[in-house]
Amino acid sequence: MAKNGHQRRDFTYIDDAVAATISAAGAPIDTGIVNVGGGANASLLDVINIANRLAGREIQIHADNVRNGDVLTTRADPRRAQSVLGWQPTVDLPTGMRVQMRALAQPAYRTAA
């Protein structure tokens, strides 16, 4: 597999993952496995372009070798989470990245890291 940025991943914002976990805590014990995810995927190039826009400049990129066993595309299917837990993702990728970037820029975060 080439390291060309066309690999696609599903991203789930932490607030959505926490909400799904809380919903799962109240689910019947025999619910089984529930896939929690954003339900849409983005290429690495998409993520880089969003980061560039949020930063207001082009970020520096370092390409690395593809790792053994890595797949070209991942995508969660949250339909069962919706039907069993009443949960669905609410934060899209650009919004999640913007909120995360703002949090990382806060003085309290920078001094704690």
VOPAGU-2260 file (C-alpha; in pm, 1 decimal, decimal comma):
REM VOPAGU-2260
SITE   aa  ch    i         X         Y         Z
SITE  MET   A    0       0,0       0,0       0,0
SITE  ALA   A    1     135,9     339,4     -93,0
SITE  LYS   A    2     184,2     614,8     159,6
SITE  ASN   A    3      11,5     871,2     -57,8
SITE  GLY   A    4    -241,9    1018,1     185,2
SITE  HIS   A    5    -538,7     842,4      27,2
SITE  GLN   A    6    -576,4     604,4     321,7
SITE  ARG   A    7    -917,1     661,1     478,5
SITE  ARG   A    8   -1008,6     642,0     845,3
SITE  ASP   A    9   -1323,8     686,2    1047,0
SITE  PHE   A   10   -1286,0     946,0    1321,5
SITE  THR   A   11   -1495,0     968,5    1637,7
SITE  TYR   A   12   -1480,8    1273,1    1862,9
SITE  ILE   A   13   -1422,2    1197,8    2231,1
SITE  ASP   A   14   -1751,8    1355,6    2342,4
SITE  ASP   A   15   -1935,2    1117,3    2109,5
SITE  ALA   A   16   -1740,0     817,1    2240,1
SITE  VAL   A   17   -1817,7     914,3    2600,0
SITE  ALA   A   18   -2188,0     961,6    2521,7
SITE  ALA   A   19   -2198,1     617,4    2358,4
SITE  THR   A   20   -2026,6     461,6    2660,8
SITE  ILE   A   21   -2277,4     622,2    2897,2
SITE  SER   A   22   -2562,5     495,5    2678,6
SITE  ALA   A   23   -2408,3     146,7    2679,5
SITE  ALA   A   24   -2394,5     146,8    3060,2
SITE  GLY   A   25   -2774,1     147,0    3066,2
SITE  ALA   A   26   -2816,4    -115,5    2794,3
SITE  PRO   A   27   -2930,3    -470,0    2873,4
SITE  ILE   A   28   -2644,2    -707,3    2957,0
SITE  ASP   A   29   -2714,7    -924,0    2650,9
SITE  THR   A   30   -2687,0    -632,7    2403,9
SITE  GLY   A   31   -2368,2    -774,7    2253,8
SITE  ILE   A   32   -2108,7    -586,3    2057,1
SITE  VAL   A   33   -2198,5    -238,6    1935,5
SITE  ASN   A   34   -1978,0     -49,8    1690,7
SITE  VAL   A   35   -1926,3     309,5    1801,2
SITE  GLY   A   36   -1788,6     541,1    1536,9
SITE  GLY   A   37   -1843,1     852,6    1336,9
SITE  GLY   A   38   -1991,9     664,2    1043,3
SITE  ALA   A   39   -1808,3     867,4     781,1
SITE  ASN   A   40   -1447,4     846,0     683,3
SITE  ALA   A   41   -1190,7    1092,6     556,3
SITE  SER   A   42    -861,6    1051,4     377,3
SITE  LEU   A   43    -537,7    1152,3     541,7
SITE  LEU   A   44    -517,5    1427,4     279,7
SITE  ASP   A   45    -863,2    1551,5     391,4
SITE  VAL   A   46    -741,7    1565,5     751,9
SITE  ILE   A   47    -426,2    1752,8     650,4
SITE  ASN   A   48    -630,5    2003,8     447,7
SITE  ILE   A   49    -863,2    2065,1     744,0
SITE  ALA   A   50    -560,9    2112,8     971,3
SITE  ASN   A   51    -407,1    2359,2     724,8
SITE  ARG   A   52    -728,6    2564,6     719,2
SITE  LEU   A   53    -759,0    2561,5    1097,2
SITE  ALA   A   54    -394,7    2658,5    1146,0
SITE  GLY   A   55    -414,9    2926,1     879,5
SITE  ARG   A   56     -97,7    2794,6     721,4
SITE  GLU   A   57      45,3    2483,9     563,1
SITE  ILE   A   58     160,0    2240,2     826,7
SITE  GLN   A   59     480,5    2043,0     789,5
SITE  ILE   A   60     424,7    1679,7     693,7
SITE  HIS   A   61     651,9    1382,6     752,7
SITE  ALA   A   62     562,5    1069,4     556,6
SITE  ASP   A   63     654,3     739,8     716,9
SITE  ASN   A   64     655,2     382,7     593,5
SITE  VAL   A   65     329,2     192,1     577,8
SITE  ARG   A   66     292,9     -42,8     873,5
SITE  ASN   A   67     238,5    -415,1     827,3
SITE  GLY   A   68    -126,9    -506,7     847,6
SITE  ASP   A   69    -251,0    -152,8     789,0
SITE  VAL   A   70    -565,1    -134,6     578,1
SITE  LEU   A   71    -650,9     123,2     314,7
SITE  THR   A   72    -994,9     213,5     454,0
SITE  THR   A   73   -1180,5     189,0     782,7
SITE  ARG   A   74   -1536,9     301,4     840,8
SITE  ALA   A   75   -1758,3     239,8    1140,4
SITE  ASP   A   76   -2122,3     149,9    1099,7
SITE  PRO   A   77   -2308,0     317,5    1387,5
SITE  ARG   A   78   -2656,0     195,9    1284,0
SITE  ARG   A   79   -2669,1     -71,8    1554,0
SITE  ALA   A   80   -2557,4     181,5    1817,0
SITE  GLN   A   81   -2849,0     399,2    1707,5
SITE  SER   A   82   -3103,9     119,1    1727,8
SITE  VAL   A   83   -2975,2     -51,1    2044,7
SITE  LEU   A   84   -2838,3     242,6    2245,0
SITE  GLY   A   85   -3028,4     533,3    2095,3
SITE  TRP   A   86   -2688,8     689,6    2024,2
SITE  GLN   A   87   -2555,2     856,7    1714,6
SITE  PRO   A   88   -2246,7    1071,0    1656,3
SITE  THR   A   89   -2300,6    1446,4    1671,0
SITE  VAL   A   90   -1954,5    1596,6    1609,8
SITE  ASP   A   91   -1818,3    1596,6    1254,7
SITE  LEU   A   92   -1446,2    1584,6    1177,3
SITE  PRO   A   93   -1383,3    1956,5    1105,8
SITE  THR   A   94   -1573,1    2059,7    1421,2
SITE  GLY   A   95   -1391,5    1804,2    1635,8
SITE  MET   A   96   -1054,3    1911,7    1500,3
SITE  ARG   A   97   -1136,7    2279,9    1560,5
SITE  VAL   A   98   -1243,4    2215,8    1921,4
SITE  GLN   A   99    -935,9    1999,3    1984,8
SITE  MET   A  100    -704,6    2261,4    1835,6
SITE  ARG   A  101    -856,1    2532,7    2058,2
SITE  ALA   A  102    -817,4    2311,2    2364,9
SITE  LEU   A  103    -451,0    2243,1    2284,6
SITE  ALA   A  104    -388,5    2617,3    2255,5
SITE  GLN   A  105    -517,7    2689,9    2607,6
SITE  PRO   A  106    -247,3    2789,5    2859,4
SITE  ALA   A  107    -374,3    2535,8    3114,4
SITE  TYR   A  108    -327,2    2252,0    2866,9
SITE  ARG   A  109      19,0    2364,7    2759,3
SITE  THR   A  110     150,0    2385,5    3116,6
SITE  ALA   A  111      -0,6    2049,3    3217,2
SITE  ALA   A  112     149,4    1859,1    2921,6
